[in-house]
Amino acid sequence: MSAAMEPRIQYAKTSDGVNIAYWTLGGGTPFVLMPSSMLTTSLTHWATERGRRWFMRLAENRMLIRYDNRGCGHSSGDLVDYSLGTRLRDLEAVIERLNHDKFVLFGYWLSGLEAIHYAAEHPERVSRLILWCTSALGTDFFRGEDVDRALSEVAAKDPRLYAEMMSQSAWGWSGSEEARVTAADILGRVSAKTFEAITKATLRADLRDRLAQVRAPTLVLHRRDRGLPPQDAARTLAASIPDARLMMLEGDSVGPYAGDVESVHAAIDEFLGDAQAASTPKVERSSAEGRARSEPTAVSGTAVILFADIADSTGLTERLGDAAFRAKARELDGALRTVIRDHAGTPIEGKLLGDGVLAIFTSARQAIEAGLACGEAGRHAGLPLHLGLHAGDVIREDNNVYGGAVNIASRISGLSAPGEALVSDIVRGLARTSAGVRFEDRGEQALKGVGDPVRVWAVREAE
């Protein structure tokens, strides 16, 4: 498709009679890109150079499906009813109209709420779930009652200022083509009444009890410097969805199409298993930037993997309070990473899972020693850890590691008692004569998402 040619708008009718505008681009695995539910409409975004590149890059090796919620873009209806049920009707109308058996679902900022709900309700339809800068709890999207009231007043008294504030939040910088287009788009359709409806509906949303019901493999992506929702919201998603991974990316923009966009694409490609996209070095050419940039290739190898996770973090949060628990957890996180480095390990900065730390080692002995030292640090901090170790092939890319061996290490850690380190039979075999510890047989264990049982051993002090 030519970059200058707009996608062809088609329509799907909701169960309550609203016409939802959608379009498709490319071919292959269906990939439903949900709107942010508040900012630019799809064709307004398409009209910008970066917007076109974002859409067209997503459409490589897959069919991109994009739609506008009711009251936005070419869709009919209005934005007065912003309830979760209403937004789900918009999504369902497009899905039913296209009639794909399975598809990838990308929930973006506020639309992450309905993405979580839909994935939990329809596990047979969602093959993969990607959640971008979102949360299961509506209050995580706002700064508080006083700030929200002030924003509502700004929208009523100075709509232009409000539009500029929202576009700044989306793009992370002012003065760009995209920020101006976004501000104009918001100015044309978001009134104080609309903002009030969006705020009230979002604040009521709480989908935390749905997270454990999501069955699709899930990738949680979050900007490291993004405050709304906070990083803790992303960690909660990754810890509560059974088969989820979390990747923290640099920047603060809520828009995945702003900042280091290629890191976003690389994460999506790897997660979806796009062999050509994930393994072939890419060159991004931008007439606006006037330069070309090659993507780094992934490096594979064997590693000993340590997974340390805080035991009963939910209960500890309730007893200590969220602020106190997070302060202790941050302090422990720093201590664990120091321990890991002191034992010649590499803590993975770009991939945090739940309230824990992931690290890789070249030596099984050093990995076990680090695991025991981490357990001692957790006990000293009053935050006992589940500890699991496994060895196998991993893929390293920038500051992240991927592969089935990582999943096995995390599952083994979940079997351990608080403060206990469990290792796979492979790690025991590698360290049996060098670690200076003994191993207590725990037998073969069935691990979720792993085909064959894995024999595990508890690490004990040498007699």
Legacy VTK file of the C-alpha trace (Angstrom):
# vtk DataFile Version 3.0
C-alpha trace
ASCII
DATASET POLYDATA
POINTS 463 float
0.000 0.000 0.000
1.296 3.454 -0.810
2.234 5.571 2.181
0.107 8.387 0.749
-3.002 6.250 0.343
-5.376 6.074 3.295
-6.602 2.638 4.370
-10.103 1.767 3.197
-12.654 2.343 5.951
-15.183 -0.430 6.554
-17.906 -0.717 9.194
-19.047 -3.197 11.823
-22.342 -2.754 13.676
-22.452 -3.204 17.447
-25.193 -5.047 19.313
-26.699 -1.657 20.231
-26.685 -0.366 16.638
-23.538 1.810 16.496
-21.378 1.730 13.347
-17.717 1.174 14.244
-15.159 2.204 11.610
-12.225 -0.131 11.062
-9.553 -0.874 8.467
-7.004 -3.573 7.777
-3.458 -3.530 6.452
-1.163 -6.366 5.340
-1.774 -10.102 5.508
-1.038 -13.007 7.823
-1.798 -13.479 11.506
-4.650 -11.153 12.554
-3.336 -8.464 14.928
-6.017 -6.290 16.551
-4.509 -2.951 17.594
-6.933 -1.353 20.006
-7.175 2.438 20.288
-5.902 4.231 23.365
-9.603 5.088 23.823
-8.918 8.764 24.281
-6.341 10.354 22.005
-5.793 10.360 18.239
-8.155 8.588 15.897
-6.627 6.072 13.521
-6.691 8.074 10.275
-5.518 11.228 12.028
-2.570 9.203 13.258
-2.081 7.710 9.778
-1.754 11.239 8.381
1.573 11.689 10.216
4.816 10.206 8.903
5.632 8.419 12.149
2.078 7.151 12.394
2.273 5.577 8.943
5.613 3.956 9.760
4.189 2.567 13.000
1.184 1.003 11.296
3.069 -0.294 8.269
5.830 -1.831 10.383
3.213 -3.634 12.504
1.634 -4.946 9.294
4.819 -6.742 8.222
4.124 -10.508 8.243
0.686 -10.008 9.814
-2.732 -8.467 9.190
-3.107 -5.261 11.184
-6.673 -4.467 12.260
-7.353 -0.984 13.617
-10.646 0.569 14.682
-12.005 3.717 16.308
-14.280 3.604 19.328
-17.768 5.065 19.022
-17.745 8.838 18.870
-14.212 8.897 17.427
-12.974 9.242 13.860
-15.398 7.759 11.340
-17.388 5.771 13.920
-20.893 6.897 14.817
-22.249 7.382 18.345
-20.785 9.581 21.068
-18.354 9.421 23.969
-20.864 10.095 26.736
-21.148 6.397 27.649
-17.596 5.274 28.341
-18.405 2.178 30.381
-16.361 -0.998 29.988
-19.383 -2.821 28.574
-19.831 -0.196 25.868
-16.193 -0.304 24.826
-16.287 -4.101 24.725
-19.240 -3.920 22.329
-17.111 -1.831 19.956
-14.279 -4.393 20.042
-16.631 -7.363 19.719
-18.376 -5.849 16.699
-15.101 -5.638 14.758
-13.996 -9.120 15.794
-17.285 -10.682 14.794
-17.362 -8.801 11.499
-13.934 -10.119 10.490
-14.707 -13.627 11.786
-11.139 -14.766 12.555
-10.903 -17.866 14.749
-7.842 -16.569 16.600
-5.983 -13.277 16.734
-3.368 -11.290 18.633
-4.898 -8.604 20.846
-2.928 -5.417 21.636
-4.421 -3.416 24.518
-3.027 0.112 24.691
-3.260 2.349 27.795
-6.962 2.663 28.773
-8.007 -0.003 26.278
-5.863 -2.475 28.210
-8.829 -2.763 30.579
-11.159 -4.183 27.936
-8.306 -6.239 26.438
-7.843 -8.015 29.796
-11.588 -8.571 30.139
-11.983 -9.902 26.604
-8.972 -12.234 26.871
-10.293 -13.654 30.153
-13.790 -14.171 28.706
-12.691 -15.579 25.334
-9.548 -17.687 25.807
-10.372 -19.627 22.644
-10.096 -16.491 20.492
-7.011 -14.658 21.799
-3.811 -16.429 20.710
-1.475 -13.809 22.236
-2.120 -10.766 24.427
0.078 -7.659 24.459
-0.547 -5.013 27.128
1.089 -1.616 26.662
1.482 0.922 29.516
-1.716 -0.213 31.168
-3.148 -1.576 34.402
-5.989 -3.749 35.692
-6.994 -1.000 38.137
-8.586 2.196 36.860
-7.233 4.431 39.620
-3.692 3.761 38.352
-4.368 5.989 35.322
-5.018 9.168 37.327
-3.079 11.238 39.826
-5.864 11.689 42.360
-9.206 13.378 42.917
-7.843 16.933 43.193
-5.716 16.664 40.044
-8.524 15.015 38.083
-10.928 17.794 39.117
-8.372 20.375 38.003
-7.964 18.664 34.616
-11.733 18.632 34.182
-11.828 22.364 34.899
-9.030 22.966 32.392
-10.989 21.028 29.747
-14.039 23.213 30.430
-12.293 26.598 30.656
-9.370 26.242 28.253
-9.912 23.323 25.844
-6.819 24.226 23.818
-4.530 24.012 26.853
-6.120 20.699 27.820
-5.572 19.338 24.301
-1.927 20.421 24.346
-1.412 18.779 27.761
-2.850 15.488 26.543
-0.811 15.504 23.330
2.327 16.198 25.374
1.512 13.139 27.487
1.073 10.996 24.378
4.191 12.016 22.486
6.584 12.943 25.268
7.713 16.162 23.608
6.144 19.392 22.344
6.286 21.089 18.989
6.306 17.950 16.837
3.997 17.327 13.920
2.339 14.516 15.817
1.759 16.613 18.948
0.094 19.370 16.892
-2.118 16.897 15.040
-3.050 15.159 18.290
-3.902 18.441 20.002
-6.123 19.499 17.099
-7.856 16.126 17.132
-8.562 16.261 20.868
-9.689 19.883 20.629
-12.276 18.895 18.039
-13.964 16.162 20.070
-13.049 16.026 23.793
-15.207 18.315 25.923
-15.304 18.696 29.702
-18.335 16.395 29.695
-16.414 13.791 27.730
-13.437 13.973 30.066
-15.731 13.591 33.079
-17.341 10.488 31.535
-13.948 8.957 30.749
-12.620 9.687 34.236
-15.623 8.313 36.117
-15.832 5.137 34.034
-12.100 4.450 34.318
-11.936 5.067 38.070
-14.638 2.416 38.591
-12.696 -0.244 36.661
-11.075 -3.071 38.637
-10.121 -6.159 36.650
-7.604 -7.640 39.055
-9.787 -10.695 39.638
-9.751 -11.347 35.873
-5.977 -11.583 35.523
-5.680 -15.188 36.692
-8.336 -16.152 34.112
-6.251 -14.981 31.140
-4.929 -18.054 29.343
-3.152 -16.455 26.399
0.640 -16.017 26.574
0.992 -12.356 27.510
3.642 -9.694 26.967
3.477 -6.705 29.315
5.353 -3.688 27.930
5.917 -0.550 29.988
8.001 2.610 29.722
10.546 2.780 32.538
9.881 6.485 33.257
6.111 6.363 32.748
4.306 7.324 35.972
0.687 6.778 34.927
0.115 3.884 35.221
3.133 3.251 37.485
5.685 0.470 37.019
4.102 -1.433 39.902
0.914 -1.801 37.850
2.881 -3.507 35.067
4.610 -5.807 37.561
1.223 -6.771 39.000
-0.015 -7.711 35.531
3.048 -9.871 34.852
2.891 -11.532 38.264
-0.869 -12.231 38.150
-1.348 -13.464 34.567
-0.260 -17.140 34.496
1.877 -17.081 31.350
3.163 -13.504 31.222
6.480 -11.769 30.811
7.322 -8.149 31.570
9.675 -5.958 29.578
10.604 -2.451 30.664
11.572 -0.076 27.838
13.266 3.291 28.018
11.328 6.549 27.871
8.151 8.099 29.279
5.784 8.408 26.314
2.485 6.564 26.588
2.602 6.202 22.794
4.425 3.066 21.591
5.049 4.887 18.308
7.185 7.582 20.011
10.762 7.427 21.255
12.672 4.195 20.649
10.012 2.591 18.460
12.253 -0.175 17.128
12.660 -1.614 20.635
8.882 -1.915 20.776
8.764 -3.669 17.403
11.643 -5.986 18.358
9.852 -7.015 21.558
6.612 -7.695 19.671
8.376 -9.639 16.914
10.220 -11.856 19.373
7.091 -12.501 21.432
5.000 -13.437 18.413
7.752 -15.652 17.023
8.082 -13.836 13.716
11.176 -15.743 12.653
12.178 -13.451 9.844
11.409 -10.292 11.778
13.102 -11.464 14.963
16.282 -12.975 13.491
17.062 -10.780 10.502
18.849 -7.494 11.229
16.602 -4.619 10.222
17.448 -1.245 8.814
14.999 1.549 9.545
15.045 4.321 6.979
13.431 7.617 7.836
13.269 10.515 5.407
12.517 12.755 8.378
15.606 11.668 10.244
17.773 11.306 7.125
19.654 8.279 8.425
19.589 4.486 8.604
19.965 2.375 11.724
20.641 -1.357 11.963
19.000 -3.395 14.683
21.228 -5.565 16.877
20.920 -9.291 16.358
20.050 -11.721 19.140
22.782 -13.896 20.662
22.075 -17.450 21.811
23.958 -19.572 24.328
23.738 -21.767 27.410
23.367 -20.155 30.832
22.488 -20.999 34.416
19.370 -19.028 35.288
18.453 -17.795 38.774
14.936 -16.633 39.481
14.229 -14.951 42.844
10.707 -13.854 43.713
9.309 -12.308 46.915
7.059 -14.798 48.704
3.462 -13.696 49.426
3.998 -10.163 48.151
0.235 -9.522 48.264
-0.003 -10.482 51.933
3.097 -8.469 52.789
1.653 -5.434 51.027
-1.554 -5.729 53.049
0.356 -6.032 56.342
3.004 -3.384 55.700
1.097 -1.009 53.469
1.900 -0.412 49.819
4.428 2.405 50.343
6.379 0.572 53.059
6.411 -2.690 51.120
7.614 -1.021 47.933
10.366 0.824 49.795
11.603 -2.454 51.322
11.285 -4.243 47.982
13.318 -1.578 46.164
16.022 -1.783 48.817
16.089 -5.581 48.536
16.187 -5.381 44.740
19.386 -3.345 44.943
20.893 -5.767 47.459
20.071 -8.785 45.286
21.622 -7.249 42.200
24.778 -6.498 44.179
24.906 -10.107 45.400
24.451 -11.385 41.859
27.257 -9.226 40.482
29.531 -10.217 43.387
29.101 -13.840 42.272
29.946 -13.073 38.613
26.319 -13.101 37.544
24.380 -10.731 35.298
21.094 -9.316 36.642
18.652 -8.757 33.801
17.748 -5.086 33.863
15.185 -5.112 31.067
13.106 -8.044 32.227
11.486 -7.973 35.654
9.018 -10.688 36.610
6.578 -9.949 39.422
8.410 -8.713 42.533
11.590 -10.619 41.754
14.936 -10.625 40.020
16.147 -12.683 37.073
19.871 -13.336 36.565
22.152 -15.519 34.450
25.516 -17.129 35.246
28.163 -19.098 33.398
28.935 -21.218 36.488
26.433 -23.447 38.302
28.502 -23.224 41.494
28.447 -19.428 41.462
24.739 -19.395 40.638
23.956 -21.605 43.643
26.153 -19.516 45.923
24.402 -16.392 44.678
21.001 -18.003 45.230
21.831 -18.862 48.848
23.189 -15.341 49.441
20.015 -13.873 47.910
17.933 -16.016 50.246
19.895 -14.671 53.222
19.388 -11.088 51.995
15.648 -11.699 51.717
15.462 -13.074 55.264
17.459 -10.119 56.579
15.058 -7.691 54.838
11.985 -9.490 56.165
10.990 -10.357 52.587
11.616 -14.114 52.169
12.233 -15.291 48.619
11.221 -18.184 46.416
14.420 -19.242 44.608
14.703 -21.438 41.512
17.658 -22.361 39.286
17.785 -24.080 35.919
20.294 -24.308 33.059
19.631 -24.297 29.348
19.786 -22.381 26.097
18.675 -18.761 26.206
18.462 -15.956 23.685
20.105 -12.731 24.808
19.101 -9.464 23.170
20.222 -6.159 24.644
19.433 -6.471 28.389
16.853 -9.249 28.058
16.850 -13.033 27.947
14.219 -15.310 26.440
13.595 -19.000 26.032
11.943 -22.021 27.580
14.737 -22.380 30.145
13.739 -19.025 31.671
10.161 -20.234 32.066
11.340 -23.450 33.753
13.486 -21.506 36.243
10.498 -19.337 37.185
8.249 -22.393 37.598
10.828 -24.123 39.815
11.033 -21.042 42.031
7.272 -21.226 42.502
7.652 -24.725 43.990
10.097 -23.621 46.680
9.201 -22.784 50.246
9.959 -19.193 51.337
13.704 -18.862 51.763
14.426 -22.174 50.036
16.455 -22.669 46.849
15.400 -25.401 44.431
17.490 -26.484 41.443
16.769 -28.627 38.416
18.518 -31.940 37.877
20.702 -30.254 35.245
22.031 -27.662 37.699
22.608 -30.341 40.352
24.640 -32.365 37.863
26.768 -29.363 36.914
27.509 -28.372 40.517
27.419 -31.693 42.354
31.153 -31.859 43.039
31.997 -28.167 43.226
29.260 -26.283 45.065
30.113 -27.410 48.632
26.456 -28.147 49.400
24.230 -31.205 49.430
21.032 -31.765 47.481
17.755 -33.158 48.818
15.701 -34.980 46.199
12.187 -33.552 45.732
11.308 -35.908 42.887
9.852 -35.197 39.469
7.513 -32.218 39.311
4.958 -31.227 36.679
5.547 -27.608 35.707
2.862 -25.484 34.085
3.613 -24.891 30.417
6.357 -27.543 30.355
5.647 -30.832 28.573
7.826 -33.256 30.545
8.187 -33.461 34.350
11.346 -31.900 35.786
13.247 -33.445 38.688
14.115 -30.850 41.310
16.425 -30.766 44.313
16.501 -28.564 47.429
19.874 -27.024 48.252
21.054 -27.804 51.792
24.200 -26.961 53.764
26.927 -29.595 53.526
27.064 -31.979 56.494
LINES 1 464
463 0 1 2 3 4 5 6 7 8 9 10 11 12 13 14 15 16 17 18 19 20 21 22 23 24 25 26 27 28 29 30 31 32 33 34 35 36 37 38 39 40 41 42 43 44 45 46 47 48 49 50 51 52 53 54 55 56 57 58 59 60 61 62 63 64 65 66 67 68 69 70 71 72 73 74 75 76 77 78 79 80 81 82 83 84 85 86 87 88 89 90 91 92 93 94 95 96 97 98 99 100 101 102 103 104 105 106 107 108 109 110 111 112 113 114 115 116 117 118 119 120 121 122 123 124 125 126 127 128 129 130 131 132 133 134 135 136 137 138 139 140 141 142 143 144 145 146 147 148 149 150 151 152 153 154 155 156 157 158 159 160 161 162 163 164 165 166 167 168 169 170 171 172 173 174 175 176 177 178 179 180 181 182 183 184 185 186 187 188 189 190 191 192 193 194 195 196 197 198 199 200 201 202 203 204 205 206 207 208 209 210 211 212 213 214 215 216 217 218 219 220 221 222 223 224 225 226 227 228 229 230 231 232 233 234 235 236 237 238 239 240 241 242 243 244 245 246 247 248 249 250 251 252 253 254 255 256 257 258 259 260 261 262 263 264 265 266 267 268 269 270 271 272 273 274 275 276 277 278 279 280 281 282 283 284 285 286 287 288 289 290 291 292 293 294 295 296 297 298 299 300 301 302 303 304 305 306 307 308 309 310 311 312 313 314 315 316 317 318 319 320 321 322 323 324 325 326 327 328 329 330 331 332 333 334 335 336 337 338 339 340 341 342 343 344 345 346 347 348 349 350 351 352 353 354 355 356 357 358 359 360 361 362 363 364 365 366 367 368 369 370 371 372 373 374 375 376 377 378 379 380 381 382 383 384 385 386 387 388 389 390 391 392 393 394 395 396 397 398 399 400 401 402 403 404 405 406 407 408 409 410 411 412 413 414 415 416 417 418 419 420 421 422 423 424 425 426 427 428 429 430 431 432 433 434 435 436 437 438 439 440 441 442 443 444 445 446 447 448 449 450 451 452 453 454 455 456 457 458 459 460 461 462
